[in-house]
Amino acid sequence: MPLYKIADIVFSANHIYKYTPELCKNYLYTGSLAPEFNAVITKEDIESERARGGAEGFSDAYLESLALFRKLCVYCLKERQGVIFHSSAVAVDGKAYLFTAPSGTGKSTHVRLWREMLGDRAVMINDDKPIVRYTDGAFYVYGTPWNGKHRLDTNTRAKIAAICELRRGESNSITRIPPREMLMVILNQTLRPEQAEDVDKYFALVDKMLKEVKLYRLYCNVSAEAAALSYNAMSKGEGYEN
């Protein structure tokens, strides 16, 4: 079975179809570390993914990739203080900024404006489903192959400088917000555990994230001015409201 390294976790995985190894090819691992776990995907796993809401009409090959992703997520929370966070994550000068919102709100568009503004300084970590882990005394975001419709990701990690909830607005404004105002956002945009024994780990991790990472709310239109406002506020502490 091939070895992969995602979110600094080395694991092996079997494949029934060719889609998943092609998807994960940039995360193949050829080093000397032993795998931490073996992800064995069965037909039952594929059918389980099909039974979940929103999976109707997808091919078995695609559902196999989701089953692998789910096994990685479960292991990550159980053993490595990590969770999937639905967001668009970009690193600038080695520091990561995560924009989160329901699908269709415009977070990918906003991050694209960052990349156009900052050029090579901006590295797209993941445009849909990065992994966030608490490690080395801080929260880091990692690229994954599950990277959204624009297929944007990098096999790297960066320390998280800020998390921003994005909302559409006619004008642009950004505000620092307290943890209580971001709690439901985080809960709605992370993958919650299905096993009862993992619930305490999940809430402890979310609580720690809320306390240790700077939190913002951005109202914005689709403009370069909106990108400049959010970048200056989160990276330089300029232009935000208390």
C-alpha positions as CSV (number, residue, x, y, z in Angstrom):
1,M,0.0,0.0,0.0
2,P,1.3,3.5,-0.7
3,L,2.3,5.8,2.1
4,Y,1.1,9.4,2.4
5,K,2.1,12.2,4.7
6,I,-0.7,14.7,5.4
7,A,-0.7,17.2,8.3
8,D,2.6,15.6,9.4
9,I,0.9,12.2,9.8
10,V,2.3,9.3,7.9
11,F,-0.2,6.6,7.0
12,S,-0.8,3.9,4.5
13,A,-3.9,3.4,2.4
14,N,-5.4,0.8,0.1
15,H,-7.2,1.8,-3.0
16,I,-9.9,0.2,-5.0
17,Y,-10.1,2.9,-7.6
18,K,-7.5,5.1,-9.3
19,Y,-9.1,8.4,-8.4
20,T,-7.7,8.6,-4.8
21,P,-4.0,7.9,-5.5
22,E,-4.2,10.5,-8.3
23,L,-5.8,13.0,-6.0
24,C,-3.2,12.4,-3.2
25,K,-0.1,12.1,-5.5
26,N,1.5,15.3,-4.1
27,Y,1.3,13.9,-0.6
28,L,3.1,10.6,-1.3
29,Y,5.7,9.8,1.4
30,T,9.0,8.1,0.6
31,G,10.9,8.7,3.8
32,S,11.8,6.3,6.5
33,L,9.1,6.9,9.1
34,A,6.8,4.0,9.8
35,P,3.0,4.7,9.2
36,E,1.1,5.7,12.2
37,F,-2.0,3.9,11.0
38,N,-3.3,1.9,8.1
39,A,-6.4,3.2,6.3
40,V,-8.3,0.2,4.8
41,I,-11.1,1.3,2.6
42,T,-13.9,-1.2,2.0
43,K,-17.0,-1.3,-0.1
44,E,-19.0,-0.8,3.2
45,D,-17.1,2.5,3.8
46,I,-18.0,3.7,0.3
47,E,-21.7,2.8,0.9
48,S,-21.5,4.6,4.2
49,E,-20.4,7.8,2.5
50,R,-23.1,7.4,-0.1
51,A,-25.7,7.2,2.7
52,R,-24.6,10.6,4.1
53,G,-26.6,13.6,3.1
54,G,-25.4,15.3,-0.1
55,A,-23.6,12.4,-1.5
56,E,-26.2,11.3,-4.0
57,G,-25.0,10.8,-7.6
58,F,-21.3,10.7,-6.8
59,S,-19.1,7.8,-8.2
60,D,-17.7,5.1,-6.0
61,A,-14.2,6.3,-6.8
62,Y,-15.0,9.8,-5.4
63,L,-16.7,8.4,-2.4
64,E,-13.7,6.2,-1.7
65,S,-11.6,9.4,-1.4
66,L,-14.1,10.8,1.1
67,A,-13.9,7.6,3.1
68,L,-10.1,7.9,3.3
69,F,-10.5,11.6,4.3
70,R,-12.9,10.6,7.1
71,K,-10.5,8.0,8.5
72,L,-7.7,10.5,8.5
73,C,-9.9,13.1,10.3
74,V,-10.9,10.5,12.9
75,Y,-7.3,9.6,13.6
76,C,-6.2,13.2,13.6
77,L,-8.6,14.2,16.3
78,K,-8.0,11.1,18.4
79,E,-4.2,11.1,18.3
80,R,-2.8,14.5,17.0
81,Q,-5.1,17.3,18.3
82,G,-6.3,18.1,14.8
83,V,-9.6,18.8,13.0
84,I,-10.8,19.6,9.5
85,F,-11.8,23.3,9.3
86,H,-13.9,24.3,6.2
87,S,-12.1,27.4,5.2
88,S,-9.8,29.0,2.6
89,A,-6.3,29.2,4.1
90,V,-3.6,31.4,2.7
91,A,-0.1,32.0,4.1
92,V,1.7,35.3,3.7
93,D,5.3,35.6,4.8
94,G,5.0,32.3,6.6
95,K,1.9,33.3,8.7
96,A,-1.5,31.7,7.9
97,Y,-4.9,33.5,7.6
98,L,-8.1,31.4,7.5
99,F,-11.3,32.7,6.0
100,T,-14.4,30.8,6.8
101,A,-18.0,31.1,5.7
102,P,-20.8,28.9,4.3
103,S,-20.2,27.7,0.8
104,G,-20.9,30.4,-1.8
105,T,-20.3,33.4,0.4
106,G,-17.1,34.4,-1.4
107,K,-14.2,33.3,0.7
108,S,-12.3,31.8,-2.3
109,T,-12.8,35.0,-4.2
110,H,-11.6,37.1,-1.3
111,V,-8.4,35.0,-1.0
112,R,-7.9,35.2,-4.7
113,L,-7.8,39.0,-4.3
114,W,-5.2,38.6,-1.6
115,R,-3.1,36.5,-3.9
116,E,-3.4,39.1,-6.7
117,M,-2.4,41.8,-4.3
118,L,0.5,40.1,-2.7
119,G,1.9,38.0,-5.5
120,D,4.5,35.4,-4.6
121,R,4.3,36.3,-1.0
122,A,0.9,34.6,-0.7
123,V,0.9,30.8,-0.7
124,M,-2.4,29.0,-1.1
125,I,-2.4,26.3,1.6
126,N,-5.9,24.9,0.9
127,D,-9.1,26.4,-0.6
128,D,-11.6,24.1,1.1
129,K,-10.7,21.5,3.7
130,P,-7.4,22.2,5.4
131,I,-6.4,20.4,8.6
132,V,-5.8,22.5,11.7
133,R,-3.6,21.0,14.4
134,Y,-2.3,22.1,17.8
135,T,1.4,21.2,17.7
136,D,4.7,22.6,18.8
137,G,2.8,24.9,21.2
138,A,0.7,26.7,18.6
139,F,-2.1,26.1,16.0
140,Y,-0.9,25.3,12.5
141,V,-2.9,24.8,9.3
142,Y,-1.9,22.1,6.8
143,G,-2.7,21.6,3.2
144,T,-4.7,18.5,2.1
145,P,-5.6,17.1,-1.3
146,W,-9.3,17.8,-0.6
147,N,-8.9,21.3,-1.9
148,G,-12.2,22.5,-3.4
149,K,-13.5,23.1,-6.9
150,H,-10.5,25.4,-7.8
151,R,-8.0,22.6,-6.9
152,L,-5.8,24.9,-4.8
153,D,-3.5,23.5,-2.2
154,T,0.1,23.2,-1.2
155,N,1.7,20.4,0.8
156,T,3.0,22.6,3.6
157,R,2.0,24.0,7.0
158,A,2.0,27.5,8.5
159,K,1.3,28.9,12.0
160,I,-2.1,30.5,12.2
161,A,-2.1,34.2,12.7
162,A,-5.9,34.8,12.5
163,I,-9.2,33.3,11.6
164,C,-11.8,35.5,9.9
165,E,-15.5,34.9,9.4
166,L,-16.5,36.5,6.1
167,R,-19.9,38.0,5.4
168,R,-21.1,39.8,2.3
169,G,-21.6,43.5,2.6
170,E,-22.2,46.6,0.5
171,S,-19.3,48.3,2.2
172,N,-16.1,47.0,3.8
173,S,-15.4,46.7,7.6
174,I,-13.5,44.4,9.8
175,T,-13.9,43.9,13.6
176,R,-12.0,41.9,16.3
177,I,-14.6,39.6,17.9
178,P,-14.6,37.7,21.2
179,P,-14.5,33.9,21.3
180,R,-18.2,33.6,22.1
181,E,-19.1,35.2,18.8
182,M,-17.0,32.8,16.8
183,L,-18.0,29.6,18.7
184,M,-20.9,28.6,16.5
185,V,-19.0,29.5,13.3
186,I,-16.2,27.1,14.3
187,L,-18.7,24.4,15.3
188,N,-20.5,24.7,12.0
189,Q,-17.3,24.7,9.9
190,T,-15.4,21.9,11.5
191,L,-16.0,18.1,11.3
192,R,-17.6,17.0,14.5
193,P,-16.8,13.6,15.8
194,E,-19.2,10.7,15.5
195,Q,-17.7,8.7,18.3
196,A,-18.8,9.7,21.8
197,E,-15.3,9.1,23.2
198,D,-13.9,11.9,20.9
199,V,-16.4,14.6,21.8
200,D,-14.4,15.9,24.8
201,K,-11.2,16.1,22.7
202,Y,-13.1,18.0,20.0
203,F,-14.5,20.7,22.3
204,A,-11.3,21.1,24.2
205,L,-9.5,21.7,20.9
206,V,-12.1,24.2,19.7
207,D,-12.0,26.0,23.1
208,K,-8.2,26.3,22.9
209,M,-8.4,27.6,19.3
210,L,-10.9,30.3,20.3
211,K,-8.7,31.4,23.2
212,E,-5.3,31.4,21.4
213,V,-6.0,32.6,17.9
214,K,-7.0,36.2,16.9
215,L,-10.6,36.3,15.6
216,Y,-12.2,38.7,13.1
217,R,-15.4,39.3,11.3
218,L,-15.2,40.9,7.8
219,Y,-18.1,42.4,5.9
220,C,-17.0,42.9,2.4
221,N,-17.8,43.4,-1.3
222,V,-15.7,41.9,-4.1
223,S,-13.0,44.5,-4.4
224,A,-9.2,45.0,-4.0
225,E,-10.1,47.5,-1.3
226,A,-11.7,44.7,0.8
227,A,-8.6,42.6,0.4
228,A,-6.3,45.4,1.5
229,L,-8.5,46.2,4.5
230,S,-8.5,42.6,5.8
231,Y,-4.8,42.1,5.1
232,N,-3.8,45.3,6.9
233,A,-6.1,44.6,9.8
234,M,-5.0,41.0,10.4
235,S,-1.3,41.3,9.6
236,K,-0.5,44.8,10.8
237,G,-3.3,45.6,13.3
238,E,-4.5,48.5,11.2
239,G,-8.0,49.6,10.3
240,Y,-10.1,47.2,12.4
241,E,-12.9,48.1,14.8
242,N,-12.9,46.9,18.4
